[in-house]
Amino acid sequence: MGEEEASKHNGLIIGNTDTIRSFLRSASTDPHLSADLQLTASTLASQTTLPYKPLRALWVASPSQTRPKLSGLLYGSQFIFTSPKPREKSEELKLRLRKLADMAERNAYEELVKDITPKKTTDEPFASYKDQLGFGLHVVVTMFSGYLVGYAAFRALFSHNPVMNAAGGILGLVCAMLVETLLFIIRTSSHDLRSSSSTSRMKKNQ
């Protein structure tokens, strides 16, 4: 009961005693006090606990000849301590805390299995747009160079015959494409071999 009444007020809360209750009953009928103060005194007299501020206001407003000493009025009274209301977390804060908890859990899991999980390789051919663009330009330059070489060779062999010169250029272009394709197959195969050997070594270590 006392804690419920105390929780309704801010500031210092004290327990009601017979001395305080007697003073409040007298103040509720004291003609020297205003009607509001008399009503306050009447209300506080029936409570188990009461706030200190209105009690002191009543004591200050009462005639000094009839009011008891403040120390005597408060003698035997106990301070009522109440636990503050727990602060509720906002939904945004709860969501952020959940994300942080999930991130911490993932990091802990990755740290735990880092020795048995194969590492992600980033050296795959054409893994990025820049690599793809560079490879395309390289193919174009190679094909153009093959065409020029074939064209020049057939021009020297067939005495400036336009048809044969064009055929030589096309033959050089095709040869350049074949060479580039062969080199690409070799690079891809070597990468696959490195990846498979790395995976087999990790399995043996497990």
Wavefront OBJ file of the C-alpha trace (Angstrom):
o trace
v 0.000 0.000 0.000
v 2.751 2.401 1.050
v 4.834 1.793 -2.079
v 1.803 2.207 -4.370
v 0.950 5.584 -2.806
v 4.591 6.676 -2.861
v 4.941 5.852 -6.538
v 2.269 8.439 -7.370
v 4.419 11.334 -6.099
v 7.762 12.817 -7.058
v 10.361 13.826 -4.512
v 10.872 12.675 -0.952
v 8.213 10.331 0.433
v 7.831 9.678 4.161
v 5.731 7.317 6.206
v 2.750 8.683 8.074
v 2.881 8.587 11.883
v 0.437 9.387 14.669
v 2.196 12.732 15.245
v 1.971 13.723 11.593
v -1.605 12.471 11.324
v -2.624 14.533 14.395
v -1.015 17.640 12.919
v -2.768 17.114 9.578
v -6.166 16.677 11.209
v -5.684 19.905 13.113
v -4.548 21.687 9.953
v -7.616 20.474 8.034
v -9.808 22.565 10.345
v -7.392 25.432 11.026
v -9.101 28.709 10.009
v -5.724 30.355 9.434
v -5.126 28.088 6.423
v -6.672 28.444 3.009
v -9.332 26.047 1.799
v -6.867 24.343 -0.550
v -4.400 23.723 2.272
v -7.150 22.408 4.521
v -8.254 19.989 1.782
v -4.656 18.883 1.273
v -4.238 18.251 4.995
v -7.461 16.235 5.123
v -6.351 14.118 2.123
v -2.845 13.440 3.453
v -4.122 12.484 6.910
v -5.801 9.353 5.536
v -2.713 8.101 3.629
v -0.118 5.618 4.801
v 2.661 7.541 3.070
v 2.804 11.162 1.986
v 5.116 13.508 0.107
v 7.324 15.760 2.181
v 6.800 18.956 0.155
v 3.063 19.487 0.861
v 3.612 18.496 4.494
v 6.282 21.174 4.878
v 4.076 23.697 3.072
v 1.316 23.024 5.603
v 3.770 23.335 8.493
v 5.151 26.664 7.173
v 1.628 28.075 6.632
v 0.424 27.047 10.107
v 0.702 29.556 12.993
v 4.044 29.229 14.745
v 2.335 29.312 18.151
v 0.302 26.145 17.525
v 2.449 24.080 15.156
v 4.942 21.524 16.547
v 8.648 21.703 15.859
v 9.545 20.256 12.472
v 12.051 17.845 13.997
v 9.418 16.629 16.458
v 6.853 16.343 13.667
v 9.130 14.107 11.601
v 10.419 12.069 14.533
v 9.738 8.372 14.054
v 8.838 8.758 10.378
v 10.617 6.615 7.780
v 11.768 7.519 4.329
v 10.062 5.469 1.615
v 12.415 4.490 -1.206
v 10.877 3.344 -4.452
v 12.542 1.595 -7.345
v 12.571 3.679 -10.543
v 10.489 2.393 -13.414
v 12.639 0.411 -15.847
v 13.414 2.367 -18.970
v 11.820 0.766 -21.988
v 13.923 0.331 -25.108
v 12.619 1.784 -28.343
v 11.812 -0.515 -31.258
v 14.648 1.005 -33.278
v 17.116 0.270 -30.486
v 15.796 -3.284 -30.121
v 16.204 -3.868 -33.874
v 19.740 -2.485 -33.806
v 20.659 -4.672 -30.852
v 19.283 -7.750 -32.643
v 21.352 -6.926 -35.740
v 24.486 -6.465 -33.640
v 23.820 -9.748 -31.854
v 23.344 -11.573 -35.177
v 26.529 -10.025 -36.573
v 28.500 -10.991 -33.480
v 27.131 -14.539 -33.696
v 28.113 -14.837 -37.384
v 31.602 -13.491 -36.688
v 32.046 -15.949 -33.826
v 30.891 -18.822 -36.036
v 33.220 -17.827 -38.890
v 36.113 -17.560 -36.438
v 35.263 -21.024 -35.098
v 35.151 -22.766 -38.505
v 37.808 -20.756 -40.347
v 40.286 -23.654 -40.142
v 37.909 -26.230 -41.652
v 36.045 -24.091 -44.204
v 37.677 -23.585 -47.605
v 38.711 -20.015 -48.173
v 36.927 -18.034 -50.837
v 39.174 -17.584 -53.852
v 39.054 -14.343 -55.741
v 41.464 -15.283 -58.531
v 38.820 -16.799 -60.826
v 39.141 -15.758 -64.482
v 36.951 -12.798 -65.426
v 35.753 -12.359 -61.844
v 35.189 -8.657 -62.400
v 33.946 -6.346 -65.110
v 37.442 -4.899 -65.473
v 38.892 -8.343 -66.211
v 36.211 -9.046 -68.803
v 36.830 -5.735 -70.558
v 40.577 -6.286 -70.571
v 40.192 -9.775 -72.024
v 37.856 -8.489 -74.773
v 40.310 -5.781 -75.805
v 43.125 -8.308 -75.791
v 41.162 -10.615 -78.136
v 40.363 -7.749 -80.520
v 43.989 -6.649 -80.670
v 45.153 -10.231 -81.237
v 42.659 -10.804 -84.062
v 43.564 -7.505 -85.730
v 47.261 -8.313 -85.470
v 46.632 -11.781 -86.985
v 44.736 -10.238 -89.870
v 47.539 -7.768 -90.590
v 50.199 -10.483 -90.447
v 48.209 -12.784 -92.796
v 47.414 -9.932 -95.165
v 51.055 -8.830 -95.378
v 52.301 -12.398 -95.867
v 49.890 -13.195 -98.709
v 50.556 -9.829 -100.314
v 54.232 -10.641 -100.482
v 53.567 -14.132 -101.839
v 50.858 -13.421 -104.426
v 52.023 -10.121 -105.945
v 49.396 -7.769 -104.541
v 46.364 -9.888 -105.478
v 43.499 -8.272 -103.548
v 41.514 -11.495 -103.220
v 44.471 -13.511 -101.982
v 45.553 -10.695 -99.703
v 42.109 -10.616 -98.082
v 42.139 -14.421 -97.791
v 45.535 -14.233 -96.078
v 44.200 -11.668 -93.637
v 41.207 -13.840 -92.808
v 43.475 -16.863 -92.363
v 45.698 -14.891 -90.009
v 42.639 -13.744 -88.055
v 41.402 -17.341 -87.681
v 44.829 -18.522 -86.581
v 44.989 -15.734 -83.967
v 41.559 -16.749 -82.661
v 42.654 -20.388 -82.394
v 45.815 -19.428 -80.521
v 43.877 -17.187 -78.131
v 41.313 -19.942 -77.521
v 44.080 -22.428 -76.785
v 45.720 -20.042 -74.310
v 42.370 -19.429 -72.602
v 41.781 -23.190 -72.211
v 45.258 -23.615 -70.735
v 44.733 -20.785 -68.210
v 41.316 -22.116 -67.159
v 42.601 -25.659 -66.776
v 45.549 -24.570 -64.635
v 43.191 -22.566 -62.402
v 40.878 -25.568 -61.960
v 43.831 -27.757 -61.104
v 44.997 -25.302 -58.439
v 41.492 -25.108 -56.958
v 41.058 -28.899 -56.851
v 44.481 -29.431 -55.316
v 43.774 -26.804 -52.665
v 40.449 -28.465 -51.823
v 42.055 -31.908 -51.586
v 44.746 -30.604 -49.249
v 42.111 -29.065 -46.970
v 40.187 -32.359 -46.895
v 43.339 -34.229 -45.925
v 44.018 -31.746 -43.132
v 40.513 -32.323 -41.769
l 1 2 3 4 5 6 7 8 9 10 11 12 13 14 15 16 17 18 19 20 21 22 23 24 25 26 27 28 29 30 31 32 33 34 35 36 37 38 39 40 41 42 43 44 45 46 47 48 49 50 51 52 53 54 55 56 57 58 59 60 61 62 63 64 65 66 67 68 69 70 71 72 73 74 75 76 77 78 79 80 81 82 83 84 85 86 87 88 89 90 91 92 93 94 95 96 97 98 99 100 101 102 103 104 105 106 107 108 109 110 111 112 113 114 115 116 117 118 119 120 121 122 123 124 125 126 127 128 129 130 131 132 133 134 135 136 137 138 139 140 141 142 143 144 145 146 147 148 149 150 151 152 153 154 155 156 157 158 159 160 161 162 163 164 165 166 167 168 169 170 171 172 173 174 175 176 177 178 179 180 181 182 183 184 185 186 187 188 189 190 191 192 193 194 195 196 197 198 199 200 201 202 203 204 205 206
